[in-house]
């Protein structure tokens, strides 16, 4: 009995409880009482020692590793261990989590293992959820709760999730787009499609390869998307000069590409997102549909920053569309709210 009480007291006083948005593109960590303390790319650089039995060691994680993408020598590989919102490489994800947690919560005397709230895509399987839970335990968690991304995004966007009115959230992350209808503290309907910022980058790379005969990397594609990417035809045509490798000549060349071409390149992934939103609206009960017609939908996630994507959804659905304040951090802020109320808000956490 004494040990149980002692552990609980130690746990509550000496642990740094945290909420983690373990995303395909970025990992964000919210610490109890401190707010968001880490926002780094979900990238790991692995160095392999020479020899037949050369060991693999983690060289860098986060921003330093992302800067190595496409630039590494033969013995170093920069990889993204998360794909479409779920774990693609379990061992590397666990190590990445461990290093991020150590960064925000350095080991110290009398420190207890933290309780962790971690996000999962709505459409993730039991196996994928178990893998995320085990990675968090492997990284040193004392207790792990999972929260589905639409619920976390709605909490972070300050939507009235516990009221009997319907709220609609569209969270466009790096690997997935989550569309959720929420009422009375639960998800009434949700649809998850494996389309997000990564698919936008991929579409730009493929378009440039097909139409220009040029090869560009992920980092360049992301810069193009941020600078001149658009989801809806605008009156102003913007251009950017891009450097890549000419496939026919095999040497680096420069070329100029316009925002209209990027819009054409993004048509397919954007159509998938529009389709997911329309499917969600079709499955919404009539009373909640009436609430959403009145209040509109809220967009969160990094994909919400794509120029005019709110206008595209407005035109396609006829509903008002609002982009949340600081959409990139909505999910982790919502997870933080769940963490702060961990002992009270049992209903909002996901089951395996």
C-alpha positions in Angstrom: 0.0 0.0 0.0 2.8 2.4 1.0 4.7 1.7 -2.3 1.6 2.3 -4.4 1.0 5.7 -2.6 4.6 6.5 -2.8 4.8 5.8 -6.5 1.7 7.9 -7.2 3.0 10.8 -5.1 6.4 10.6 -6.8 4.7 10.3 -10.2 2.5 13.4 -9.8 5.3 15.6 -8.3 8.3 14.6 -10.2 7.2 13.6 -13.7 7.0 15.9 -16.7 3.7 14.8 -18.2 3.5 15.5 -22.0 1.3 15.4 -25.0 2.9 14.4 -28.3 1.7 14.9 -31.9 3.8 12.3 -33.6 3.3 13.4 -37.1 4.5 12.2 -40.5 6.2 15.5 -41.2 6.7 17.1 -37.7 6.7 16.0 -34.1 5.4 18.5 -31.5 5.6 18.1 -27.7 3.4 19.9 -25.2 4.6 19.7 -21.6 2.2 20.1 -18.6 2.4 23.6 -17.3 4.8 24.8 -20.0 3.0 24.6 -23.3 4.6 23.6 -26.6 8.3 23.0 -26.0 9.4 21.1 -29.1 8.5 21.4 -32.8 10.9 19.4 -35.0 10.7 17.5 -38.3 10.1 13.7 -37.9 13.4 12.8 -39.6 16.3 10.6 -38.3 19.8 10.5 -39.8 21.4 7.0 -39.3 25.1 6.4 -39.7 26.3 2.9 -40.6 29.8 1.9 -39.5 32.1 0.3 -42.1 32.7 -3.4 -42.1 30.5 -6.5 -42.6 28.9 -6.3 -39.2 28.8 -2.5 -39.1 26.5 -1.1 -36.4 23.8 1.4 -37.2 23.8 4.5 -35.0 21.6 7.5 -34.9 23.6 10.6 -35.9 20.9 13.3 -35.7 17.2 13.7 -35.2 14.8 16.5 -36.1 15.8 19.7 -37.9 19.5 18.8 -38.1 18.5 15.4 -39.7 16.1 17.1 -42.1 18.8 19.3 -43.5 20.6 16.1 -44.5 17.8 14.8 -46.6 19.1 14.2 -50.2 22.6 15.3 -49.2 24.0 12.4 -47.2 27.2 10.5 -48.0 27.1 6.7 -48.5 27.4 5.7 -44.8 24.6 8.1 -43.6 20.9 7.7 -44.4 18.3 10.3 -43.6 14.9 8.7 -43.2 11.3 9.6 -42.1 10.2 6.7 -39.8 6.5 7.8 -39.9 4.5 7.2 -43.0 0.8 8.2 -43.5 0.5 9.1 -39.8 1.6 5.6 -38.6 4.9 3.9 -37.8 6.8 2.6 -40.8 10.0 1.8 -38.9 9.3 0.8 -35.2 12.9 0.8 -33.9 13.9 4.1 -35.4 10.6 5.8 -34.2 11.1 4.6 -30.7 14.7 6.0 -30.7 13.5 9.3 -32.2 10.8 9.6 -29.5 13.3 8.8 -26.8 15.7 11.5 -28.0 12.9 14.1 -28.3 11.6 13.3 -24.8 15.1 13.5 -23.4 15.5 16.9 -25.1 12.5 18.3 -23.3 12.8 16.3 -20.1 16.5 15.6 -19.3 17.1 12.8 -16.8 17.5 14.2 -13.3 17.5 13.1 -9.7 14.0 12.0 -8.4 12.5 12.2 -11.9 9.6 9.8 -12.6 8.6 8.5 -16.0 6.1 10.8 -17.6 2.4 10.1 -18.5 2.0 10.7 -22.2 -1.0 11.5 -24.4 -0.2 10.7 -28.1 -2.2 11.3 -31.3 -3.3 8.6 -33.7 -5.1 8.9 -37.0 -8.8 7.9 -36.8 -8.4 5.3 -39.5 -5.4 3.6 -37.9 -5.7 -0.1 -37.2 -5.4 -1.9 -33.8 -1.9 -3.1 -34.8 -0.8 0.5 -35.7 -2.2 1.9 -32.4 -0.4 -0.8 -30.4 2.8 0.0 -32.2 2.5 3.7 -31.2 1.6 2.8 -27.6 4.6 0.4 -27.4 7.0 3.0 -28.9 5.9 5.5 -26.2 6.4 2.9 -23.4 9.8 2.0 -25.0 10.7 5.7 -24.9 10.1 5.8 -21.1 6.4 6.5 -20.6 4.7 5.5 -17.3 1.2 5.6 -18.7 0.1 6.1 -22.3 -3.3 7.4 -23.5 -4.2 7.7 -27.2 -6.4 10.4 -28.7 -7.7 10.4 -32.2 -6.6 13.3 -34.3 -10.0 14.8 -35.2 -10.9 15.1 -31.5 -7.5 16.6 -30.7 -7.8 19.0 -33.6 -11.3 20.1 -32.5 -10.1 20.7 -28.9 -7.1 22.7 -30.1 -9.3 24.8 -32.4 -11.5 25.6 -29.4 -14.6 24.0 -30.8 -17.5 23.2 -28.4 -16.9 19.4 -28.4 -18.9 18.6 -25.3 -22.0 20.5 -26.4 -25.0 18.8 -28.1 -24.4 20.8 -31.3 -22.4 19.4 -34.2 -18.9 20.6 -35.0 -16.9 19.7 -38.1 -13.1 19.7 -38.3 -10.8 19.0 -41.3 -7.2 18.3 -40.2 -4.7 18.1 -43.1 -1.5 16.7 -41.8 1.7 15.5 -43.5 0.5 12.0 -44.1 -3.3 12.0 -43.6 -6.4 14.1 -43.8 -8.9 13.6 -41.0 -12.4 14.8 -41.3 -14.5 14.6 -38.1 -18.0 15.3 -37.0 -18.0 15.8 -33.2 -20.9 16.2 -30.7 -21.4 15.5 -27.0 -17.7 14.8 -26.4 -17.4 12.0 -29.0 -16.7 11.5 -32.7 -20.1 10.9 -34.5 -18.5 10.2 -37.9 -14.9 10.4 -39.1 -13.2 9.7 -42.3 -9.4 9.4 -42.7 -7.7 9.4 -46.1 -4.0 8.9 -46.6 -3.5 12.2 -48.5 -1.7 15.2 -47.0 1.3 17.5 -47.4 3.6 14.6 -48.5 1.2 13.7 -51.3 1.2 17.4 -52.4 5.1 17.3 -52.6 5.0 14.0 -54.4 2.5 15.4 -57.0 4.8 18.4 -57.6 7.9 16.2 -58.1 6.0 14.0 -60.6 4.5 17.0 -62.5 8.0 18.6 -62.9 9.5 15.3 -64.0 6.7 14.6 -66.5 6.5 18.1 -68.0 10.0 19.5 -67.6 12.1 16.4 -67.7 13.7 17.6 -64.4 14.3 15.8 -61.1 13.8 17.7 -57.9 14.0 16.6 -54.2 11.4 16.6 -51.4 12.9 19.7 -49.8 12.6 21.7 -53.1 9.1 20.5 -53.7 8.1 21.7 -50.2 9.6 25.1 -50.9 7.6 25.4 -54.2 4.4 24.4 -52.4 4.9 27.0 -49.7 6.0 29.8 -52.0 3.5 29.5 -54.9 1.3 26.5 -54.1 -2.5 27.2 -54.4 -5.7 25.2 -54.3 -7.9 27.6 -56.3 -7.3 29.6 -59.4 -6.3 33.2 -58.5 -6.1 36.4 -60.4 -2.4 36.8 -59.7 0.0 34.3 -61.3 3.2 33.8 -59.2 6.4 32.3 -60.4 9.5 30.7 -58.8 12.9 29.8 -60.2 13.8 26.2 -59.4 17.1 24.2 -59.7 17.0 20.5 -60.4 18.8 17.8 -62.4 17.9 17.5 -66.1 17.1 13.8 -66.7 18.2 13.9 -70.4 21.5 15.7 -69.9 22.2 14.5 -66.4 23.4 17.9 -65.3 21.9 20.6 -63.0 19.7 23.2 -64.6 17.4 26.1 -63.6 13.8 26.6 -64.8 10.8 28.7 -63.9 7.4 27.3 -62.9 4.1 29.2 -62.3 1.4 28.9 -59.6 -1.1 27.8 -62.3 1.1 24.7 -63.1 1.4 23.9 -59.4 -2.4 24.1 -59.1 -2.7 21.6 -62.0 -0.1 19.3 -60.3 -2.1 19.4 -57.0 -5.5 18.6 -58.6 -5.5 14.9 -57.8 -4.6 15.1 -54.0 -7.0 18.1 -53.6 -9.8 16.1 -55.2 -9.3 13.3 -52.7 -9.6 15.8 -49.8 -12.8 17.3 -51.3 -14.2 13.8 -51.7 -13.5 12.9 -48.1 -15.2 16.1 -46.9 -18.3 15.4 -49.1 -18.4 11.8 -47.9 -18.4 13.0 -44.2 -21.2 15.4 -44.9 -23.3 12.6 -46.6 -22.9 10.5 -43.5 -23.8 13.3 -41.0 -27.1 12.9 -39.2 -29.6 15.6 -40.3 -29.7 17.5 -37.0 -25.9 17.7 -36.8 -25.9 18.6 -40.6 -28.1 21.6 -39.8 -25.7 22.7 -37.0 -22.7 22.5 -39.5 -24.6 24.4 -42.2 -24.9 27.2 -39.6 -21.5 27.1 -38.1 -19.4 25.8 -41.0 -16.2 23.7 -40.8 -12.8 24.5 -39.2 -9.5 23.6 -40.9 -6.4 22.6 -39.0 -3.0 21.1 -39.7 -0.2 22.3 -41.9 -2.2 21.6 -45.1 -4.6 24.3 -44.1 -1.9 26.8 -44.8 -2.0 26.0 -48.6 -3.2 29.2 -50.2 -7.0 29.3 -50.9 -7.7 25.7 -49.8 -10.5 27.1 -47.6 -11.9 28.8 -50.7 -11.8 25.5 -52.6 -13.8 23.7 -49.9 -16.2 26.6 -49.6 -16.9 26.5 -53.4 -17.3 22.7 -53.4 -19.6 22.4 -50.3 -21.3 25.7 -50.0 -20.4 25.9 -46.3 -18.4 28.6 -44.6 -14.8 27.4 -43.9 -12.6 28.9 -41.2 -8.9 28.2 -40.9 -8.0 27.8 -37.2 -5.5 30.1 -35.5 -2.0 28.6 -35.8 -3.3 25.4 -37.5 0.0 23.7 -37.3 -0.2 23.3 -33.6 -3.9 22.7 -33.2 -3.5 18.9 -32.7 -0.8 19.1 -30.1 -2.6 21.9 -28.2 -5.8 19.8 -28.2 -3.8 16.8 -26.9 -2.4 19.2 -24.2 -5.9 20.1 -23.1 -6.7 16.4 -22.9 -3.5 15.9 -20.9 -4.4 18.7 -18.4 -7.8 17.0 -17.8 -6.5 13.4 -18.0 -8.1 12.3 -14.8 -11.5 13.7 -15.8 -11.9 13.3 -19.6 -11.9 9.5 -20.0 -14.4 9.5 -22.8 -12.3 11.4 -25.3 -9.4 9.0 -25.3 -9.2 6.3 -28.0 -9.5 2.6 -27.4 -7.0 0.2 -29.0 
